[in-house]
């Protein structure tokens, strides 16, 4: 494995873990896993994050072909510094440790109000699920819901834009591998740990560490030479 792949992998893994752990999609996955079968929630959330990671890396990889390599490098450097300052600002201005958790839970509760009547038939539904063929379970409404909530929650998010910038500046293959591993670790932790884990994560500390990491990436990118 080449050094460029390892470097892209390492940066992407660290960036993904610090960007995703404790964020809205992490909390949403934790809450969904408390209300629905974990395997369906994990499959839906993780597949959405993998698709988003690959799409972001492809955009970042294509960027140098649409503009000069030097300009792409400078844009990526500015993105790293910008995201670093953004994360530090969020860290120093957190309203409370449970603020984002309460916000996401409120949104999901509002969404679930329209489907609460289905709980009366839960036993019948469970029996029907056992009778369903594999493909029907794979494309279940729960899986699709987890996929859509995660995919659209990540669209335009700081982590997506950071992945684009990283793929434009590093080996995209390494960025994809690191991103997928990071997403897998975070999403699995959210689904298995549930709300109790999400509530124990300090949003402020994660934001501050993420901000420092982005600043370090920005400095390294600024000091590196591009032909």
C-alpha positions as CSV (number, residue, x, y, z in Angstrom):
1,X,0.0,0.0,0.0
2,X,1.5,3.3,-1.1
3,X,2.2,6.2,1.4
4,X,-0.4,8.4,-0.3
5,X,-3.1,5.8,0.3
6,X,-2.1,5.4,4.0
7,X,-2.0,9.2,4.5
8,X,-5.4,9.6,2.9
9,X,-6.8,6.7,4.9
10,X,-5.4,8.0,8.2
11,X,-6.7,11.6,7.7
12,X,-10.1,10.5,6.5
13,X,-10.5,8.0,9.4
14,X,-9.6,10.6,12.0
15,X,-11.7,13.3,10.4
16,X,-14.7,11.1,10.0
17,X,-14.7,9.8,13.6
18,X,-14.4,13.3,15.0
19,X,-17.0,14.7,12.6
20,X,-19.6,12.0,13.0
21,X,-19.5,10.9,16.6
22,X,-22.2,12.7,18.5
23,X,-23.6,14.6,15.5
24,X,-27.2,14.6,14.4
25,X,-27.0,11.5,12.2
26,X,-25.2,9.7,15.0
27,X,-28.0,10.6,17.5
28,X,-30.7,9.8,15.0
29,X,-29.2,6.3,14.5
30,X,-29.1,5.7,18.2
31,X,-32.7,6.7,18.7
32,X,-34.0,4.8,15.7
33,X,-32.2,1.7,17.0
34,X,-34.2,1.9,20.2
35,X,-37.5,1.8,18.3
36,X,-36.8,-0.5,15.4
37,X,-34.7,-3.7,14.7
38,X,-31.0,-2.8,15.0
39,X,-29.9,-4.6,11.9
40,X,-32.3,-2.6,9.7
41,X,-31.4,0.7,11.2
42,X,-27.6,-0.1,11.0
43,X,-28.0,-1.3,7.3
44,X,-30.0,1.8,6.3
45,X,-27.8,4.4,8.1
46,X,-24.5,2.8,7.1
47,X,-25.4,2.3,3.5
48,X,-26.4,6.0,3.3
49,X,-23.1,7.1,4.8
50,X,-21.1,4.8,2.5
51,X,-22.9,6.1,-0.6
52,X,-22.3,9.7,0.6
53,X,-18.6,9.0,1.3
54,X,-18.1,7.6,-2.2
55,X,-20.0,10.4,-3.9
56,X,-18.0,13.0,-1.9
57,X,-14.7,11.4,-2.8
58,X,-15.6,11.2,-6.5
59,X,-16.4,14.9,-6.5
60,X,-13.1,15.7,-4.7
61,X,-11.2,13.4,-7.1
62,X,-12.8,15.1,-10.2
63,X,-12.2,18.6,-8.9
64,X,-8.6,18.8,-10.1
65,X,-9.7,17.8,-13.6
66,X,-12.2,20.7,-13.7
67,X,-9.8,23.3,-12.4
68,X,-6.0,23.6,-11.9
69,X,-4.4,21.3,-9.3
70,X,-2.9,24.3,-7.6
71,X,-6.3,26.1,-7.2
72,X,-7.9,22.9,-5.9
73,X,-5.2,22.6,-3.3
74,X,-5.7,26.2,-2.2
75,X,-9.5,25.7,-2.0
76,X,-9.0,22.5,0.1
77,X,-6.6,24.4,2.4
78,X,-9.2,27.2,3.0
79,X,-11.9,24.5,3.6
80,X,-9.8,22.9,6.3
81,X,-9.1,26.2,8.1
82,X,-12.8,27.2,7.7
83,X,-14.1,24.0,9.1
84,X,-11.5,24.1,11.9
85,X,-12.7,27.6,13.0
86,X,-16.3,26.5,12.5
87,X,-15.9,23.5,14.8
88,X,-14.0,25.6,17.4
89,X,-16.8,28.2,17.4
90,X,-19.4,25.4,17.9
91,X,-17.3,23.9,20.7
92,X,-17.0,27.2,22.6
93,X,-20.7,28.2,22.0
94,X,-22.5,24.9,22.9
95,X,-25.8,25.6,24.5
96,X,-25.6,22.4,26.5
97,X,-24.4,18.8,26.4
98,X,-27.9,17.5,25.6
99,X,-29.0,20.2,23.3
100,X,-28.5,18.4,20.0
101,X,-29.8,15.1,21.5
102,X,-33.0,16.8,22.6
103,X,-33.4,18.5,19.2
104,X,-33.0,15.3,17.2
105,X,-35.3,13.4,19.5
106,X,-38.0,16.1,19.2
107,X,-37.8,15.9,15.4
108,X,-38.0,12.1,15.4
109,X,-40.9,12.2,17.9
110,X,-42.8,14.5,15.6
111,X,-42.2,12.2,12.7
112,X,-43.3,9.1,14.7
113,X,-46.6,10.7,15.8
114,X,-48.2,9.8,12.5
115,X,-47.3,6.2,12.9
116,X,-48.0,5.5,16.5
117,X,-51.3,3.6,15.7
118,X,-49.2,0.9,14.1
119,X,-47.9,-0.1,17.5
120,X,-51.3,-1.7,18.3
121,X,-50.6,-4.3,15.7
122,X,-46.9,-4.8,16.6
123,X,-47.4,-8.5,17.4
124,X,-49.1,-9.2,14.1
125,X,-46.4,-7.2,12.3
126,X,-43.6,-9.2,14.0
127,X,-45.2,-12.4,12.8
128,X,-45.6,-11.1,9.3
129,X,-41.9,-10.0,9.2
130,X,-40.9,-13.6,10.0
131,X,-42.9,-14.8,7.1
132,X,-41.5,-12.2,4.7
133,X,-38.8,-13.3,2.2
134,X,-35.3,-11.9,2.6
135,X,-35.6,-9.3,-0.2
136,X,-38.8,-7.9,1.3
137,X,-37.1,-7.4,4.7
138,X,-34.1,-5.8,3.0
139,X,-36.2,-3.1,1.4
140,X,-38.4,-2.6,4.5
141,X,-39.8,0.9,5.2
142,X,-37.6,1.0,8.4
143,X,-34.4,0.5,6.3
144,X,-35.5,3.1,3.7
145,X,-36.4,5.5,6.5
146,X,-33.0,5.1,8.2
147,X,-31.3,5.6,4.8
148,X,-33.2,8.7,3.9
149,X,-32.9,10.4,7.3
150,X,-29.1,9.8,7.3
151,X,-28.5,10.6,3.6
152,X,-30.4,13.9,3.6
153,X,-29.0,14.7,7.1
154,X,-25.5,14.4,5.8
155,X,-26.1,16.3,2.5
156,X,-24.3,19.6,2.6
157,X,-23.0,18.8,6.1
158,X,-19.5,19.8,7.2
159,X,-18.3,16.3,7.1
160,X,-19.4,15.8,3.5
161,X,-17.7,19.0,2.3
162,X,-14.6,18.1,4.3
163,X,-14.5,14.7,2.6
164,X,-14.6,16.5,-0.8
165,X,-11.7,18.7,0.2
166,X,-9.7,15.8,1.5
167,X,-10.2,13.7,-1.6
168,X,-9.1,16.7,-3.7
169,X,-5.9,16.9,-1.7
170,X,-5.2,13.3,-0.9
171,X,-5.4,9.9,-2.4
172,X,-9.2,9.4,-3.0
173,X,-9.0,5.6,-2.6
174,X,-7.4,6.0,0.9
175,X,-10.0,8.7,1.7
176,X,-12.9,6.3,0.8
177,X,-11.4,3.5,2.8
178,X,-10.8,5.7,5.9
179,X,-14.2,7.3,5.6
180,X,-16.1,4.0,5.3
181,X,-14.2,2.5,8.3
182,X,-14.9,5.7,10.3
183,X,-18.6,5.7,9.4
184,X,-18.8,2.0,10.2
185,X,-17.3,2.4,13.7
186,X,-19.4,5.5,14.6
187,X,-22.7,4.1,13.2
188,X,-22.2,0.7,14.9
189,X,-21.4,2.4,18.2
190,X,-24.6,4.6,17.9
191,X,-26.8,1.6,17.0
192,X,-25.4,-0.7,19.7
193,X,-25.0,2.0,22.4
194,X,-28.3,3.7,21.9
195,X,-29.5,6.9,23.5
196,X,-27.5,6.2,26.7
197,X,-24.2,6.4,24.7
198,X,-25.3,9.4,22.7
199,X,-26.2,11.3,25.9
200,X,-22.8,10.6,27.5
201,X,-20.8,12.0,24.6
202,X,-19.6,15.6,25.2
203,X,-20.5,17.6,22.0
204,X,-18.2,20.4,23.2
205,X,-15.1,18.2,23.5
206,X,-15.7,16.4,20.2
207,X,-16.2,19.8,18.4
208,X,-13.0,21.2,19.9
209,X,-10.9,18.2,19.0
210,X,-12.4,18.2,15.5
211,X,-11.6,21.9,15.1
212,X,-8.0,21.3,16.2
213,X,-7.7,18.4,13.7
214,X,-9.0,20.5,10.8
215,X,-6.6,23.3,11.7
216,X,-3.7,20.8,11.7
217,X,-4.9,19.5,8.2
218,X,-5.0,23.1,7.0
219,X,-1.5,23.9,8.2
220,X,-0.1,20.7,6.7
221,X,-1.9,21.5,3.4
222,X,-0.6,25.1,3.4
223,X,3.0,24.0,4.0
224,X,2.9,21.3,1.3
225,X,4.0,22.1,-2.2
226,X,1.8,21.6,-5.3
227,X,3.2,21.7,-8.8
